[in-house]
Amino acid sequence: APPQKAEDPNAKSLYVGNLDPRVTDQILFEIFSTARPVVAVKIIPDKRQTHGGLNYGFVEFANHQDADVALQGLNGRRVYEYEIRVNWAFTSGAQIHEDTNNHYHIFVGDLSSEVNDQVLAKAFSAFPSMSDARVMWDMTSGKSRGYGFVAFRDRNDADAAINSMNGEWLGSRAIRVNWANQKASAKPKHEPHNAQPLSYDVVLGQTAQYNTTVYVGNLTNFTTQEQLQPMFQPYGFVMELRMQPERGFAFVKMDTHENAAMAITQLNGAIINGRPIKCSWGKDRVTDPKAAFGAAAAAAAANPAYSYPYVYGLPQQQYGLPGAGG
């Protein structure tokens, strides 16, 4: 898809995604300097494995015209093994590095395909404490998943955003807005059954950021993969699904920590075959992602084994997958 036009004619910073881990600040500086003189660059490492181990960064130019030339010329350029994605950065450098873990997050659903981070941020920019806006993307197809999250420093702004923006039109659709711990998909057959509501922010912080495995318990012995997988697909890409229905549970490995957390909060208590399922964190075998680098480590991180979750106190039996270290 062609890069978006900048909403702000004074914009002079670019977002650069899909960066191979071998790309350093200096390499990024040299690449973009081939288009126009660069003022500053900054690469953000994917320490949380939320982008499959690929980093992203920001490049600042002296003016809008220089940035636009670089955007048009370098978007899609292959750097090492990957085609980089270049677009306008919707926020300033000071906001980019802000930690939003303790902020108030809301869920925004039914987003049309043309809505990106910049458009979503602009839609909620009337609320002064907005600190982040992100559309969730399918890393395989490069297309929007149709939902995103907006963070606020002030709970009152988050409340006001939910009350005033729910049902408003953004792009070509009316959006759905609610707290991030509310149900994102209203399908009658998956409605919760007296389930205790889970907070997205609390669930997100319950385990290491590299963990993307969901434990699904209280399953009937005739539950099938064909029943489970469609329930999890709206929340991200299902990397792996390991069934143990005769023992009443399964493990679902999602593509990112955030998507796994959203699946847990939205699907805990959903009814399948007449029973409310119990969702919590499973456990990835990867123990030190900060020390993991190179192709072998990336392969191991993408295909960890599964074990029982801590909270149920079950034996630490593990299921090795091909290519995963023992």
C-alpha positions as a printed Julia matrix, in Angstrom:
326×3 Matrix{Float64}:
   0.0     0.0    0.0
   1.26    3.52  -0.73
   2.36    5.57   2.29
  -0.17    7.92   3.85
  -0.13   11.64   3.17
   0.82   13.67   6.22
  -2.09   15.34   7.98
   0.34   17.94   9.35
   2.09   19.99   6.62
   4.85   20.74   9.13
   5.56   17.06   9.86
   9.21   16.21   9.39
   9.67   12.92  11.22
   9.19    9.46   9.73
   8.33    6.12  11.29
  10.4     3.2    9.95
   9.15   -0.33  10.67
  10.21   -3.89   9.84
  13.87   -3.22  10.66
  16.24   -6.17  10.69
  17.97   -6.38  14.13
  21.31   -5.85  12.38
  20.32   -2.31  11.36
  22.03    0.17  13.71
  21.37    3.88  14.19
  24.36    4.59  11.96
  23.15    2.31   9.17
  19.66    3.83   9.34
  21.22    7.31   9.21
  23.23    6.39   6.1
  20.26    4.8    4.31
  18.01    7.84   4.73
  20.83   10.29   4.04
  20.85    8.98   0.46
  17.49   10.76   0.01
  17.94   14.0    1.95
  20.11   15.27   4.86
  19.08   13.64   8.14
  18.89   15.54  11.43
  18.5    12.59  13.83
  17.63    8.89  13.98
  16.52    6.59  16.78
  15.94    2.82  16.67
  13.61    1.23  19.24
  14.57   -2.43  19.91
  11.73   -4.95  19.95
  12.58   -6.17  23.46
   9.01   -7.34  24.08
   8.9    -9.42  20.88
   5.7    -7.59  19.91
   6.87   -7.22  16.3
   8.37  -10.67  15.82
  11.84   -9.51  16.8
  11.92   -6.78  14.16
  12.78   -3.29  15.4
  11.3     0.07  14.44
  12.68    3.58  14.49
  12.24    7.26  13.75
  14.09    9.54  11.34
  13.89   13.32  11.6
  14.6    15.73   8.74
  15.11   19.49   8.65
  11.79   20.11   6.91
   8.63   18.5    5.59
   9.78   18.44   1.97
  12.93   16.45   2.75
  10.96   13.96   4.83
   8.4    13.52   2.05
  11.12   12.8   -0.53
  12.63   10.15   1.76
   9.22    8.63   2.45
   8.32    8.28  -1.21
  11.75    6.99  -2.17
  12.55    4.54   0.59
   9.23    2.94   1.59
   9.47   -0.75   0.65
  13.27   -0.7    0.22
  14.83   -4.05   1.12
  17.35   -3.8    3.94
  19.01   -7.12   4.73
  16.18   -9.68   4.74
  13.18   -7.35   5.06
  11.35   -4.6    3.2
  11.17   -1.58   5.48
   7.84    0.2    6.01
   8.08    3.98   6.09
   5.29    6.33   7.11
   4.75    9.62   8.89
   5.4     9.56  12.63
   2.23   10.93  14.25
   3.81   11.93  17.52
   6.79   13.84  18.82
  10.0    12.3   20.08
   9.14   13.25  23.66
   5.92   11.25  23.51
   7.4     8.31  21.62
   9.45    7.2   24.62
   6.72    7.63  27.22
   5.9     4.51  29.21
   2.12    4.01  29.03
   1.91    0.83  31.15
   0.24    2.72  33.99
  -2.03    4.78  31.76
  -5.71    4.13  31.04
  -6.29    2.08  27.89
  -9.42    1.94  25.78
 -10.31   -0.45  22.97
 -11.39    0.91  19.58
 -13.05   -1.62  17.26
 -14.62   -1.77  13.8
 -11.81    0.3   12.28
 -11.87    0.6    8.51
  -8.78   -0.47   6.58
  -7.58    3.07   5.86
  -7.28    3.99   9.56
  -3.65    3.94  10.69
  -1.93    5.1   13.91
  -1.9     8.71  12.73
  -5.6     8.79  11.86
  -6.55    7.1   15.13
  -4.44    9.55  17.13
  -5.97   12.55  15.38
  -9.48   11.24  16.08
  -8.78   11.2   19.84
  -6.5    14.24  19.96
  -9.27   16.42  21.46
  -8.62   14.65  24.78
  -5.53   16.4   26.18
  -4.0    13.53  28.13
  -3.92   11.08  25.19
  -0.48    9.45  25.31
  -0.56    6.73  22.63
  -2.7     5.42  19.78
  -2.01    2.18  17.97
  -3.8     0.19  15.3
  -3.08   -3.54  15.49
  -1.58   -4.88  12.27
  -1.3    -8.36  10.81
   2.45   -8.87  10.46
   1.94  -11.41   7.64
  -0.42   -9.5    5.36
   0.51   -5.97   6.44
  -3.19   -5.14   6.79
  -5.07   -3.7    9.74
  -6.8    -6.17  12.07
  -9.66   -3.7   12.4
  -9.06   -2.64  16.0
  -6.63   -0.66  18.1
  -5.93    0.89  21.5
  -5.69    4.44  22.77
  -3.99    5.34  26.07
  -4.64    8.33  28.35
  -2.78    9.66  31.38
  -6.05   10.87  32.91
  -8.9     8.44  33.59
 -11.45   11.23  33.09
 -10.25   11.71  29.52
 -10.53    7.97  28.88
 -14.1     8.02  30.25
 -14.99   11.03  28.14
 -13.51    9.42  25.03
 -15.59    6.28  25.52
 -18.8     8.24  26.1
 -18.37   10.68  23.22
 -16.62    8.57  20.56
 -18.52    5.28  20.73
 -20.61    5.03  17.57
 -18.9     7.98  15.86
 -17.74    7.61  12.26
 -14.03    7.26  11.57
 -13.08    6.62   7.98
 -15.88    4.58   6.43
 -17.27    2.94   9.6
 -18.86    3.73  12.92
 -16.36    2.71  15.6
 -16.93    0.82  18.85
 -15.16    2.23  21.91
 -14.93    0.7   25.37
 -12.49   -0.05  28.17
  -9.78   -2.44  27.04
 -10.95   -5.06  29.53
 -14.45   -5.22  28.03
 -15.54   -7.8   25.5
 -14.3    -6.94  22.01
 -16.5    -9.35  20.1
 -20.22   -9.74  20.81
 -20.96  -13.22  19.5
 -23.85  -14.86  21.39
 -22.33  -18.36  21.42
 -19.17  -17.01  23.09
 -20.8   -14.77  25.68
 -19.26  -14.97  29.17
 -21.08  -16.98  31.79
 -20.81  -15.18  35.13
 -17.07  -14.69  34.49
 -15.11  -12.32  36.7
 -14.07   -9.39  34.44
 -10.35   -9.25  33.82
  -8.41   -6.02  33.43
  -6.33   -5.85  30.25
  -3.67   -3.75  31.98
  -3.41   -6.19  34.9
  -3.26   -9.26  32.64
  -0.67   -7.58  30.43
   1.71   -7.24  33.36
   1.18  -10.7   34.89
   3.96  -12.41  32.95
   7.1   -11.62  30.97
   6.64   -9.52  27.85
   7.98  -12.28  25.6
   5.27  -14.72  26.74
   2.53  -15.1   24.11
   1.0   -18.42  25.22
  -2.57  -18.66  26.53
  -3.74  -21.53  28.75
  -7.37  -22.52  28.06
  -8.97  -24.69  30.75
 -12.31  -26.28  31.66
 -12.71  -27.81  28.19
 -14.94  -30.79  27.51
 -13.14  -33.89  26.24
 -14.78  -33.49  22.84
 -13.62  -29.9   22.23
 -11.84  -29.6   18.88
  -9.22  -27.3   17.39
 -11.83  -26.21  14.83
 -13.92  -24.83  17.69
 -11.11  -23.04  19.51
  -9.15  -21.44  16.69
 -11.95  -19.19  15.33
 -12.48  -17.82  18.85
  -8.87  -16.62  19.09
  -8.35  -15.42  15.51
 -10.11  -12.04  16.0
  -7.44  -11.11  18.54
  -4.37  -11.84  16.44
  -2.55  -14.51  14.48
  -2.69  -17.97  16.05
   0.89  -19.25  15.8
   0.25  -22.67  17.35
  -2.59  -24.55  19.0
  -1.86  -27.6   21.15
  -4.93  -29.56  22.26
  -5.21  -31.76  25.36
  -9.02  -32.13  25.47
  -8.93  -35.47  27.29
  -7.25  -33.59  30.16
  -9.53  -30.57  29.84
  -7.15  -27.92  28.53
  -5.3   -26.5   25.53
  -2.48  -24.03  24.8
  -2.87  -21.27  22.22
   0.24  -19.37  21.16
  -0.54  -15.91  19.79
   1.73  -13.66  17.72
   2.28  -10.94  20.34
   2.11  -10.52  24.11
  -0.51   -7.77  23.74
  -2.77   -9.89  21.54
  -2.49  -12.82  23.95
  -3.44  -10.53  26.85
  -6.45   -9.25  24.9
  -7.57  -12.82  24.12
  -7.35  -13.73  27.82
  -9.42  -10.74  28.93
 -12.03  -11.13  26.2
 -12.45  -14.91  26.16
 -12.22  -15.83  29.84
 -15.65  -17.22  30.72
 -16.77  -17.64  27.1
 -19.05  -20.65  26.64
 -17.87  -23.57  24.52
 -19.77  -26.86  24.5
 -21.83  -25.64  27.44
 -18.89  -24.78  29.71
 -17.29  -21.42  30.6
 -13.64  -21.66  29.62
 -10.87  -20.4   31.9
  -8.13  -18.36  30.22
  -4.82  -17.4   31.8
  -1.15  -17.24  30.89
   0.66  -20.37  29.82
   4.45  -20.36  29.97
   6.89  -19.98  27.11
  10.14  -21.85  27.52
  12.27  -18.86  26.46
  13.92  -17.61  29.65
  16.22  -14.75  28.69
  15.07  -12.94  25.54
  17.49  -10.07  26.18
  20.39  -12.46  25.71
  18.83  -14.08  22.67
  20.02  -12.94  19.29
  20.75  -14.33  15.84
  18.73  -16.62  13.6
  18.83  -19.62  15.94
  17.51  -17.62  18.88
  14.8   -16.03  16.73
  13.66  -19.48  15.6
  13.55  -20.72  19.19
  11.61  -17.64  20.3
   9.07  -18.15  17.51
   8.49  -21.81  18.43
   8.77  -22.25  22.21
   7.47  -25.3   24.0
   4.49  -25.06  26.27
   4.03  -25.95  29.91
   1.27  -25.6   32.46
   0.56  -22.11  33.79
   1.82  -21.16  37.22
  -1.6   -20.33  38.63
  -3.0   -23.84  38.48
  -0.03  -25.44  40.26
   0.06  -28.41  37.9
   3.22  -30.46  37.21
   5.79  -28.77  34.95
   5.34  -31.12  32.03
   6.56  -29.6   28.76
   5.77  -30.3   25.14
   8.79  -29.86  22.9
   8.19  -28.47  19.44
  10.47  -29.1   16.43
  13.39  -26.7   16.47
  12.89  -25.62  20.08
  15.82  -26.0   22.42
  15.6   -28.63  25.12
